[in-house]
Amino acid sequence: MNPASTLSAATPSSRADSSRADSSRADSASNTSASNTSARAQPPAPPVRTVAYVMSRFPKLTETFVLFEILAVEKQKVAVEVYPLLGKAVSGQEVAGAGLWRKWREHRRAPARPALMHEEARPYVARAHYHGFLSTAIVWANMLSMLRHPRRYFGALAGLIRGTWGNRNYLFGGLAAFPKTVFFARQMQRDGVQHVHAHFANHPAAAAYVIHRLTGIPYSFTAHGSDLHRHQHMLGTKVRGAAFVVTISEYNRRVILEHCDPADAEKVRVLHCGVDLHHFSPAERRRESNEPLQIVCVGTLHEVKGQAYLLRAVAGLRLRGLACRLDLIGDGADRDMLERLAAELGLVDCVRFLGVQSRASLLQRLRAADVLVAPSVPSSDGRREGIPVVLMEGMACGLAVVASRLSGIPELINSDRVGCLCEPKDVDALTETLQRLAADDALRLRLGTAARQRIETAFSVDANAAKLIDMFHDAAGIPSAEPSPATLNGDPD
């Protein structure tokens, strides 16, 4: 039986806008399914109206693409329920790239710090499904699931253990989140969730897989960067069970295809992250000939972002007699090291560490800059960027951009007419590129104009959200590759 049809028949929505007509249509769909033995004889599934989003933490200042995708999806009349795996709004001082256990410890140390978030996130925080890892309700949900559907429960648990065996972070993080995930599965049934979408291919995708095994609700996930490149444990299983998989670059798609069954290749689709073209728009700015070149770099202060190489490039510009200023926006574990390096290079007077910024403040900084640089590098522990969204934001603002030829970045900066690419860690090339841009105002203007056009063509968050919603609708009528659970009719809450 089609899991989407089963869910509609089994679990009435708790939303205010659900009506007796919806229930009647669901009962009718269930009766029709029962009377037809062929899947082709089933009536089409109803359009998807409610989607659950699963992520490790929400909101997170360095993952604004999740928030603004949710906003774009809801703008197109699909309701979103937010289910973070960690149990409270976070401070903004997150541990970059950490596993679930380390993220949990960071949460435990930070209860007194005020949550830093974009204003747009506050309504979602107010109604997000935040829960601890263990509670009476979670224990009760697990007991009911074990007693009523032992094969589903222990089958999902066994699949999780089998898939994550050999990776301590994935195994223990998955086991820690499993009881809560079972509880989420029951909540999603009550909320009338018709599709589960997870952001990131690691713990959130594993949670979506478990929810599907327990309920039959179809799921999908988006793979970004380090969540995909560091470890691939359970990746093939997650792809096999998913209705579809989204990844943000063709580069990532090739990585996924190396670890999944060739029969599942058609499920893996490229859908870029996008930006709000109305918010991130160009501003008129003319740099005077005697003004320093204003460089901006945005991102977590972490090895993978490559800020140390940019500091050395700025020092090279100073040695060549070029006046410049660098604003580093963001925070992270490497801040002290980077501040020491700036001092050692004699850059204290021209480098500012501005910390985390609101969306409005970031827009002002981008509009005031001459060049945006994203000097990403592969980190010593295997992390690498996907396509930094801040590059899209800078290009939407009409900025000339300089980035590393790494991962999916050349798919965004796909020609030297829209931006400049340097090899990762190549300080000399970065220095020479910035010197060339400083000397040629017309070149910066041409690059910025073409960059804006590039974003308008393929990186609009609204257009890409519409494509994602189409995939949700398609999935509602596609049987999953995983064995579907039996009908949930008659399963009391």
ROMARSE-751778 format. One record per residue: x negated, y, z of N, C-alpha, C, O in turn; residue in one letter. Coordinates in steps of 0.02 Angstrom, whole numbers, plus 50000, padded with zeros to 5 digits. Example, Ala and Ser with C-alpha at 12.3 -4.5 7.8 and 13.67 -1.06 7.14 Angstrom:
% residues 2
493404971650390493854977550390493404983550390492884983450423a 493584988850354493164994750357493555000250394493305005750402s 
***
This chain:
% residues 493
499584994050000500005000050000499565006250000499045006350033m 499775011249964499425017649962499395020650032499925021850061n 498785021850061498735024550129499115031050137499405032250190p 499115035450085499455041850092500205040750100500525044150140a 500495036050060501205034650065501365031650133501875033350163s 500925027150156501025024050222501045029250276501485029050320t 500565034050274500545039150326501175043350325501455044850378l 501415045250264502005049450261502595045850291503015048950324s 502645039250282503205035450308503135034350382503635033550417a 502515034250407502415032050475502385037550525502585036650583a 502125043550505501985048550555502275055250536501995058650494t 502835057450566503125063950551502675069450574502345068850626p 502655074750536502225080350554502495084050615503095084750624s 502015086250656502215090150714502255097550699502415101550743s 502125099450636502135106650620502855109250618503325105550605r 502915115850632503575118950634503925118850567504535118750564a 503515118950513503835119250448504035112450420504285112150364d 503925106950458504175100450437504935100450443505215103550488s 505255096950399505985096950399506255090050392505895085350377s 506935089350404507255082850396507175080550324507135074550311r 507155085250276507075083350206506415079850195506375075050157a 505875082350228505225079050222505265071950248505015067250217d 505585071150306505655064450336506055059850290505885054050281s 506585062550261507005058550217506615056350156506665050550134s 506215060950127505805059050069505295053850088505155049250049r 505005054350148504505049450170504825042650178504535037650157a 505435042350209505775035950217505935032950149505865026950139d 506145037350102506305034950036505695031950002505735026749969s 505115035450010504495032949980504305026150010504085021749974a 504405025450076504245019150109504675013550083504435008050069s 505335014850076505795009750051505625007749980505645001749963n 505465012649938505295011049869504665006749865504635002049826t 504155008449909503545004449910503694997249929503414992549900s 504134996449978504284989750002504634985649948504564979549946a 505024988849905505414985249856505034983849792505284980349748s 504424986649785504024985549725503364982249744503014984649788n 503204976949710502584973449726501994976249690501424975249711t 502094979849637501534982649599501384989649622501834993649633s 500724991149629500534997949649500765003049598500895008749615a 500815000949534501015005649482501755007549490501965012749464r 502145003349525502855004849532502995009749588503565012049595a 502485011449629502595016149684502715023149657502425025049606q 503155026949690503255033949669502635037949684502235035949726p 502525043549650501935047649664501945050249735502465051849762p 501335050549765501285053149833501455060549835501355064049785a 501725062949890501875070049895501245074249894500715071649912p 501275080549875500675084749874500395085349945500765085249994p 499735086049948499405086650013499545093550042499395098650011v 499825093750102499985100050135499555101250197499485106950219r 499275095850227498885096550288498245092450283498265086450270t 497685095750293497025092550289496665093650355496695099150384v 496335088550380495905089150439495185090150416494935086350374a 494845095050444494135096150432493745093750493493895095850549y 493255089450482492825086850535492115089450524491855089150468v 491815092050577491125094450574490815093450643491175092150691m 490165094050648489845093150714490035098850760490245097750817s 489955105050736490085110850778490475116050738490405116650678r 490895119650774491285124950742491455130250795491655128550851f 491365136650777491045139250717490285139250727490045138650783p 489925139850673489195140250676488975145650627489135145350568k 488605150550652488435156350611488025154450550488075157750498l 487635149150556487215147150499487585142350452487295140050403t 488215140950466488625136650422489275140250405489815137350409e 489215146550386489815150450371490185147850309490775149250300t 489835143950268490165141250208490735136650227491215135950189f 490695133350286491255129150309491855133550326492415132150304v 491745138750365492285143250385492625146350323493235146350319l 492225148850276492535152450220492835147650169493275149750130f 492615141550167492975136550127493655135150157494155134750121e 493685134550224494325133350258494805139150244495385138150229i 494555145350249494965151150236495235150950164495815152550152l 494805149150117495015148950046495525143350034495985144249994a 495445137750068495925132250061496605134250089497115133050058v 496605137350147497245139450177497575145050136498185145450134e 497175149150105497455154450062497865151450006498325154649980k 497705145149988498065141849933498585136849959498735131949926q 498845138350020499435135050047499325127750068499785123750067k 498705126150088498565119650119498335121050190497825124450200v 498705118550239498535119750309497925115650330497855109950308a 497495118450371496895115150394496895114450470497005119350505v 496785108350494496675107150565495925105850575495625101950538e 495635109050625494905108750636494755103950694495025104750749v 494315099050681494135093950730493375093750738493045089750704y 493085097950781492355097650792492175091650836492535089950883p 491615088450821491385082750861491095084950927491115081250976l 490835091050930490595093850994491135098451021491515101450984l 491145098951088491765100951119491885108151136492365109451172g 491495112851111491665119851125491355124251073490895122251037k 491615130351068491325135251022490605136551042490455136851102a 490155137250994489455137551009489205144651009489535149250985v 488605145551037488345152251051488025155650991487965161750991s 487835151850942487445154750887486705153550894486335154550846g 486485151250953485775149750964485675142150958485415139051004q 485875139250902485895132050896485215129150881484765132550857e 485145122750896484545119050879484605116850806485035112850789v 484175119550763484235118350692484085111050675483565108450696a 484535107950638484405101250612484385095750662484165090250647g 484605097050724484555092050777485075086650768485585087550735a 484925080850799485415075450801485965077050851485935081950887g 486485072650851487065074050892486895074250966487165078451003l 486445069950989486255069951060485925076551079486095079451131w 485465078951038485125085251054485605091051052485575095651093r 486065090951003486575096151000486995096051064487175101251091k 487165090051087487565089451149487185092351208487475095851249w 486535090951214486135093651270486105101251266486145104651317r 486045103951204486045111251197486715114151220486725119451250e 487255110651205487915112851228487945112951304488205117651333h 487675107751335487705107251408487305112851441487475115051496r 486765115151409486345120351439486635127351429486415132051461r 487135128051385487345134751364488055136651383488365140451345a 488325134251439489035135851452489155143151468489715145651459p 488635146751491488745153651512488615158651455488785164551462a 488325156451400488175161151346488815162651307489195158051291r 488945168851292489535170451252489485167551182488945167551153p 490045165251157490055162551089489985168151038490345173151042a 489525167350991489435172050937489775169250875489625163550856l 490205173050845490565170450787490815176150744490875181850767m 490945174650682491275179450639491995180350661492305175650685h 492255186250652492935187650674493445183050640493945181150670e 493295181150579493755176850542493825169950574494315166450561e 493345168050617493365161350648493825161150709494035155750729a 493975166850739494315166750803495005163250801495155159550848r 495425164350751496065160750751495965153150748496365149450778p 495455150750714495345143550710495065140850775495245135350796y 494645144750808494385142750873494955142050923494955137550965v 495445146550918496005146450966496425140050959496735137851007a 496435137050899496855131150890496465124950870496765119850854r 495805125350870495395119450854495475114050906495645115450964a 495355107850887495445102150931494785100650967494425095950950h 494625104851016494015103851055494155098951111494645099551148y 493705093951117493765089151172493065086951192492605086951152h 493005084951256492385081951278492305074951250492745072551213g 491755071751267491635065051242492055059751278492165054351251f 492295061351338492685056451375493195060051418493045065051450l 493805057451419494345060051459494865054651467494825049451434s 495345055851511495885050951520496255049751455496415044051438t 496385055151417496745054451354496345050351304496625046351266a 495685051351303495265047551256495245040251275495295035851231i 495175038851340495175031851362495845028551345495855022851320v 496395031951357497055029151342497145027851268497405022651248w 496915032451225496975031551153496575025351131496805021651087a 495985024251160495585018451142495905011951166495885006951131n 496185012051225496515006051250497115004151206497204998351189m 497515009051188498085007751145497865004951077498165000351050l 497335007951049497095005750984496834998550988496964994550943s 496464996951041496214990151050496774985051056496744979651027m 497294986851094497834982151108498294981351047498504975751032l 498444986751014498934986450959498624984250893498934980750854r 498004986350881497684984950817496954982850829496494986350808h 496854977150863496164975150880495724974150819495124975750821p 495994971550764495574970450705495334977050675494754977650655r 495774981850672495574988450647495044991650693494534994150670r 495194991450758494754994850806494054991750805493564995350796y 494014985250814493354982150817493024981650749492414981450744f 493434981550696493154981750629492814988450615492274988650586g 493134993950636492835000550627492205001250668491705003950645a 492224998750730491644999150774491064995050746490494997250746l 491224989050722490694984750694490404987950631489794987650621a 490824990950589490574994250529490114999950545489615001050511g 490285003650598489865009250619489185006750644488665009450625l 489185001650685488564998950712488134996050656487524997250653i 488454992150612488084989050557487754994450513487174993750493r 488134999650498487885004750452487335009050481486905011250444g 487345010250546486865014750577486285011150611485835014350638t 486305004450609485785000650643485105002250612485025002350551w 484615003550654483945005250630483795012650634483225014650622g 484285016750650484175023950660484475025950727485085026050735n 484045027450774484285028650842484765034550846485265034250882r 484605039950810485045045850811485735044150785486235045750817n 485765040950726486405039350697486785034250739487395034850748y 486435029150765486765023850803487055026650869487655025850881l 486635029750910486885032050975487345038050968487825038751007f 487205042350919487665047850908488345045450885488865047950907g 488345040450840488975037550816489365034150871489975034750876g 489005030350914489345026950969489625031851019490165030851047l 489245037251032489485042351079490115045651054490565047251094a 490155046850988490745050250960491315045550946491875047850932a 491205038950948491725034250927492365034850969492905035350940f 492335034851036492965035351074493355041651058493975041351051p 493005047251051493355053451034493645053050964494195055650952k 493295049750918493535049150850494185045050848494645046550809t 494225039850889494845035850895495415040350919495975039950893v 495275044550967495775049350993495985054150938496575055650930f 495485056750900495645061250844496095057750793496555060850766f 495975051450781496375047750732497115047950751497545048950708a 497265046950815497965047050838498245054150833498815055150813r 497835059250850498065066150844498225067850771498725071150757q 497805065550726497925067050655498565063850630498925066850591m 498715057750654499345054650636499935058950660500405059950622q 499895061250721500445065350748500505071950712501065074550704r 499935074750689499945081250655500155080650582500215085750548d 500265074550558500445073750488499885075050440500005077050383g 499255073950462498675075050419498705069950361498815064050372v 498615072450301498645068250241497955066850211497885062350169q 497455070650232496785069550205496285072150258496415077050292h 495725068650264495175070750309494575072550266494365068650223v 494305078550277493705080650241493175082450292493275086550337h 492595079350286492035080450332491505084650298491345083650239a 491225089250336490645093050311490015090150342489925090350403h 489595087650299488945084450311489015076850309489505073950333f 488505073850280488515066750264488325062350323488335056250317a 488145065250381487915061150437488485059550485488935055850467n 488475062350545488985060650596489695062450575490145058350586h 489825068350547490515069850527490785064850475491365062750480p 490385062950426490615058050376490745051250408491215047750389a 490335049350457490445043050493491105043350531491475038350533a 491255049050562491895049750598492475049250549492975045950565a 492425052250491492965051750441493065044550419493625042350409a 492515040950411492545033850393492935029850446493365025750430y 492775031050510493115027550564493855029250565494275024750573v 494025035550556494735037650556495105034050499495675031850508i 494795033650442495105030050386495215022750402495745019950387h 494715019550432494785012450448495345011250498495675006150496r 495465016150542495975015350593496675017050568497165014050590l 496725021850522497385024550504497565023850431498155023950413t 497075022950388497215022950316497235029750285497325030350224g 497155035050324497135041850295496525042350249495965041050272i 496605044250186496025044850142495555050350165495765055150197p 494915049450150494425054350172493925055850116493865052150067y 493575061350126493035063450082492525067050125492665068650183s 491945068350097491455072350134491015076250086490935074350027f 490735081650111490265085750073489565084750100489445085350160t 489095083050056488385082250074488025088650054488105091149998a 487605091150099487285097650088486535097050077486305097150020h 486155096550132485425096650126485095091450170485055085650151g 484855093650229484505089150273484935083350296484665077950312s 485585084250299486035078750318485985072950269486145067350286d 485765074450209485705069250157484985067050148484865061050136l 484505071550152483825070050132483405066650185482935063050168h 483545067650248483125064750301483245057250309482775053350311r 483875055250313484055048250322484665046650279485095050850268h 484685040450256485255038350215485615032250245485955028650209q 485525031150311485865025550342486615026250334486895031550346h 486945020950313487675020450307487945024450248488555024750238m 487505027650209487745031950156488165028150105488705030350085l 487925022250084488305018350036488985016250061489475016150023g 489025014550126489665012550156490145018450158490735017650144t 489895024250175490315030250177490585031950108491165033750100k 490155031350057490375032749989490895027649967491395029449936v 490775021249983491235016049962491925017049992492425016049958r 491965019150054492615020150087492965026550069493565027150079g 492585031350041492875038050029493305038049966493185034249919a 493805042449966494195043649905493765047249854493815045849794a 493345051849877492855055149834492325058149879492415058949939f 491755059949849491205063149885491005069449847490925069349786v 490935074849883490725081149854490005082449875489815081449933v 489595084749829488935087049846488805093649811489105095049759t 488355097649840488305104549818487825105549760487725111249737i 487515100149736487055100849680486985094249642487115088849670s 486795094649580486655088649540486055084949570486025078749567e 485585088549598485005085449631485255080849687485025075149692y 485705083249728485975079149782486365073149755486345067749783n 486725074249701487105068749672486645062949653486805057149664r 486065064649624485595059349606485345055649667485245049549665r 485235059249722485015055949784485555051049808485395045449827v 486175053249808486715048949831486775042749788486865037149813i 486725043549722486805037949677486265032749687486365026849671l 485685034749712485145029949726485325025349785485015020149793e 485815027349825485965023649886486675020849888486905018649941h 487025021049832487705018449833487795013549775487385013349729c 488335009849778488495005049725488635008849660488995013749660d 488345006449604488485009849540489225010449524489435015049488p 489625005849550490345006149538490665012249570491215014249551a 490325015149620490595021049655490345027549626490505032949653d 489955027349572489625033349547490135038749527490005044749537a 490705036749499491195041649476491505045549535491785050949525e 491465042749595491745046249653491325052349672491585057049703k 490695052449654490235057549678490235063449629490045062749571v 490475069149653490585074949610490205081049636490135082049696r 489975085049591489625091249609490135096949613490495098349566v 490155100049671490565106049681490155110849723490045109649782l 489945116249693489515120949729489885124449786490485125449783h 489495126149837489765130949885489895137549848489625138749794c 490325141649877490485147949844490485153649893490445152649953g 490545159749867490575165649909491175169849889491455169149835v 491365174149935491925178749924491695184549880491315188849903d 491905184549818491675189549771491925196549787491625201449765l 492465197049824492725203649843492315206549901492175212549902h 492115202249948491725204750005491005206149985490745211549999h 490685201349952489995202249931489995205049860490055201449811f 489935211549857489955215149793489395220249791489155222449844s 489175222149732488605226749726488765233649752489345235949751p 488255236949776488305243949797487785247949758487245245449741a 487955254249745487495258549708486915260349753487015263249807e 486295258749733485705260649772485125261749724484975257549683r 484805267449731484205268949691483615269849737483625274149782r 483095265849726482495266349767482045271949739481875271949680r 481875276449782481415281749762480715278949752480525274049785e 480335282049709479675279249692479195279049751478745274849753s 479305283449800478855283549858479115279349916478805279149969n 479685276049907479965271949960479625265049962479445262449910e 479545262150022479295255250026479795250449995480395251649997p 479545245049967479985239649942480335236550002480005234250049l 480995236350000481385233650056481555226250041481945224849996q 481255221750079481345214550071481775211950128481675213950185i 482245207550113482655204450165482625196950157482615194250102v 482595193450214482585186150216483075184050270483025186350327c 483535179650253484075177750299484065170250310484055166350262v 484075168150373484115160950387483855159350456483505163450487g 484015153450480483755151050544482985151350543482675149450493t 482685153550597481955153950601481695146950616481615144850673l 481575143350562481385136250565480925134750507480955138050455h 480495129850516479995128050466480295127350396479995129650348e 480885124250391481175122750326481345129050286481405128850225v 481435134650321481605140950287480995144550259481065148950216k 480395142750282479775145250251479595152450266479215155550229g 479845155250321479695162350336478955163650345478715169150331q 478575158750369477855159750380477495161350315477035165350314a 477715158250260477405159550195477585166550170477185169850136y 478185168750185478385175450165477985180650204477785185750175l 477865179550268477455184250307476765184850276476485190350272l 476465179250255475805179550224475825183150157475355186550139r 476375182350120476445185950057476495193450069476205197450031a 476865195450120476925202650137476235205350157476055210950138v 475855201350194475175203550211474755204450147474355209050142a 474855199950098474505200650034474695206949997474275210249967g 475335208750000475565215049968475225221050001475025225649967l 475185220850067474855226450102474125227050082473875232550073r 473795221350074473085221550053473005224449984472485227349967l 473525223749942473515226449875473745233749873473805236649819r 473875236549930474065243549934474795244949922474985250749910g 475215239849925475925240749912476305241749977476265237450022l 476665247149983477075248450043477715244250040478055244249989a 477865240650093478465236450095478695235550166478315236450214c 479325233750173479625232150238480005225550231480315224150180r 479975221650284480325215150284480785214750344480565215750401l 481415213250331481895211750384482045204350385482275201550335d 481905201150442482065194050451482705193650492482715195650550l 483225191050462483875190550495483995183250513483955178850470i 484135182050576484245175250601483835174150663483435178250683g 483955168450694483605166650756483455159250754483705155650711d 483045157050800482885149950800482265148450840481945152850869g 482085142050841481545139550884480865142350864480405142550906a 480775144550802480125146950778480025154450787479535157250762d 480485157750820480415165150824479775167250858479425171650831r 479595164450914478985166450949478375165350905477935169650901d 478335159750871477775158250828477735163350771477195165750754m 478305164950741478315169650685478135176750708477805180450672l 478345178650767478165185250793477415185650806477105190750793e 477125180250832476395180050842476035180450775475535183950769r 476285176850725475965177050659475995183950629475505186350600l 476575187350635476635194150609476125198750642475835203050609a 476025197950707475535202050743474825200550720474425205050710a 474675194050710474005192150688473855194950618473285196650603e 474365195450576474275197950508474315205550503474245208350449l 474415208850560474445216150561475085218950531475075224250499g 475645215350541476275217350509476795220050559477375220750541l 476595221450619477075223550670477465229750648478045230550665v 477125234250611477455240550592477915239850532478275244650516d 477905234150498478325233650437478775227450436479115226250386c 478775223550490479215217750494479675218450554479445219750609v 480315217550543480805217750597481155211050604481375208050555r 481195208650666481575202550682482255204850709482305207150766f 482765204250668483415207150685483905202350718484435204450740l 483725195950723484165191150756484785189750714484825191550655g 485265186350746485885184650710486295190950699486275195550740v 486655191150645487045197050625487755194950608487875189350586q 488215199550618488905198350596488925198550520488455200650487s 489475196250492489565196250420489535203350392489235204550340r 489855208050427489855215050404489155217850405488945221450359a 488775216450458488095218950463487645215850410487215219250382s 487735209350397487345206050344487475209450277487005210550239l 488095210950263488265214250200487895220850194487635222550140l 487875224750248487525231150246486785230150232486485233850193q 486485225050264485765223750253485625221750181485135223950151r 486065217550154485965215450085486025221350037485625222049990l 486505225650048486605231350004486055236550010485945240449963r 485705236550067485165241450076484495238750051484005242550048a 484465232350033483825229250013483695230049939484145231449900a 483055229049921482855228849851482785221649826482925220249767d 482575217249869482445210249851482655205749908482535207349966v 482975200149892483115194849941482645188949926482585186849868l 482315186449978481845180849969482075174950012482245175750070v 482085169049981482225162750017481655157950003481685154049955a 481115158250043480505154450028480515147350057480055145350092p 481045143550042481165137050072480595132150057480275132450004s 480465127650105479945122450097480205115850125480645115950169v 479955110150102480105103950136479765103950204479175105850210p 480125101950256479825102250323479425095850337479475090950301s 479025096150390478595090450407478985084350427478725078750424s 479615085150449480025079450470480545077450417481015073750432d 480455079950355480875077650300481475081850284481845080050238g 481585087350318482155091650302482005095750239481435097350224r 482535097250202482475101850147483155105150135483675102450151r 483125111050105483735114850091484135111450036483875107549996e 484795112950035485195111249977485165116949928484685117449889g 485655121349929485625127849895485825132949948486405133149967i 485365137149972485535141950025486105146550003486065149849951p 486635146750042487205150950024487025158350024487315162249988v 486535160150065486335167250067486065169450000486115175349982v 485775164949961485565166749893486165168749851486145173649814l 486715164949858487325166749821487595173449844487815177549804m 487565174749910487815181049937487405186949912487675192049893e 486735186149911486305191449885486415192649811486445198349789g 486485187249773486595187949701487275191149687487335195149641m 487785189449728488445192649720488405200149734488795203949706a 487925202149776487835209249791487395212749739487235218649746c 487195209149687486795212149634486075212949651485725217249623g 485825208849698485125209249718484685204949673484905199649649l 484075207249660483565202849632483365197849686483265199749744a 483315191449668483155186349718482535182549697482395181649638v 482175180249749481575176049739481675169949784481835170749843v 481585163949757481705157949795481205152549774480825153449727a 481235146949809480795141349794481105136749742481705135749740s 480675133949701480895128849653480945122149691480475118249692r 481525121049722481605115549769482325113249770482785117249766l 482425106649774483095103649781483565106449727483405106249667s 484145108949749484635111449700484575118749684484985121349646g 484075122249711484025129449700483965131249626484265136249605i 483585127449585483565129149513484225128349477484305130849421p 484715125049507485385124749477485765131249487486225132849449e 485585135049539485865141749550485485146849509485775150549469l 484835147149520484395151749481484165147649421483605145049420i 484595147349371484495142649316484115145649257484045142449205n 483885151749265483455154749213483095160749244483315163349296s 482545162849212482175168549238482545175149224482295180449241d 483125174649193483535180749182483975182249242484225187849247r 484065177449288484505178649346484125178749412484415180449464v 483485177049412483095177049473482405174149461482245172049406g 482005174149514481305171849508481205165749553481415165649611c 480865160749527480705154749565479955154049572479575155349525l 479745151949632479045150449646478995143349674479485140749702c 478425140249667478325133749698478325134549774478065139549800e 478605129749810478605130149883477895130849910477425127449887p 477815135149959477185136149996476655139849955476085140549978k 476815142149895476335145549852476345153049869476715156949839d 475925154949917475905161849940475685166649885475965172149879v 475195164649845474945169149792475495170549741475585176349721d 475865165449720476395166449671476945170849700477225175149665a 477105169849764477615173949797477385181249800477785185749788l 476755182349817476485189149821476515192549753476725198249747t 476295188949701476285191949634476995193449608477105198549575e 477465189049624478155190149602478445196449635478765200549602t 478325197149700478585202949736478235209349711478555214649706l 477595208949695477245214849669477545216849602477645222849588q 477695211949560477995213449495478675216649502478835221349466r 479085214249549479745217149560479705224149589480105228449573l 479215225249633479125231849662478955237049609479145242949615a 478585234849559478345239549508478845240949453478735245449412a 479385237249449479835237649391480555238149415480895233149424d 480795244349423481485245449445481975242649394482495239849413d 481835243349330482295241049278482355233349280482895230749268a 481815229949295481835222649299482275220449357482685215849350l 482205223749414482625222049471483365223149454483785219149472r 483515228549420484205230049401484475224749353485045222549361l 484075222849304484295217749256484425211049291484925207749279r 483965209149334484045202849370484665203049414485045198149417l 484775208549449485345209149494486015208849456486485205749479g 486035212149398486655212049358486805204949333487375202649336t 486285201549307486385194749283486545189949340486935185249332a 486255191149398486385186949456487115187349477487435182349492a 487395193349477488105194249494488535190449443489015187149463r 488375190949380488765187349329488725179749339489215176249329q 488135177449359488045170249371488505167949428488815162549423r 488565171749481488995169949538489725170149517490115165749536i 489915175249480490605175749457490805169649415491385167549418e 490335166949378490475161549331490585154849367491035151049348t 490185153349419490195146549446490195146049522490205140449548a 490165151549558490075151049630490575155249669490415158149721f 491195155649645491735159049681492035154149731492225148649712s 492095156249794492365151749844493095150149831493325144549843v 493475154949805494185153649791494275148749734494675144149739d 493895149649680493945145049624493735137949643494045133049622a 493195137449683492955130849702493405127549753493465121449754n 493735131549796494235128749842494825125849804495095120649823a 495025129149750495575126449709495385119749679495805115149676a 494765119049657494535112649631494545107249685494725101549672k 494335109149746494335104349802495045102049818495165096149831l 495515106749819496215105049832496475100249780496855095649796i 496295101249716496485096549664496235089549680496585084549668d 495635089049707495365082549726495755079549784495875073449785m 495965083649832496395081149887497035078249858497245072749878f 497345081849812497975079449783497865072849744498265068249750h 497325072549706497175066449669497075060549717497315055049704d 496735061749772496585056449820497215053649852497235047849873a 497735057749856498355055549888498675049849849499075046049876a 498505049249785498805043949744498315038649724498485034349683g 497705038649752497195033749732497075028949789496865031149843i 497185022449780497035017649833496285017749850495865018349805p 496125017249914495425017349936495085010749920495405005649912s 494415011049913494025005049902493985000749965493874994749961a 494085003850023494095000050086494764996550092495264999150067e 494794990750125495444987650137495894992250177495684994750229p 496494993550152496944998250186497264994850245497454988950241s 497334998450303497684995550359498414994150342498694997050295p 498714989750380499424988350370499824994650386499584999250417a 500454994650363500885000350376500915001950451500914997450493t 500945008450466500975010650536501695011350559501795013550616l 502205009750518502895010150540503005006050603502765000450609n 503365009050649503525005450710502975005550762503045002650815g 502405008850747501875009450796502025015050843501945020850823d 502235013750905502435019150949501845023250970501285020850973p 501975029650985501455034051008501355033551084500935036951112d 
***
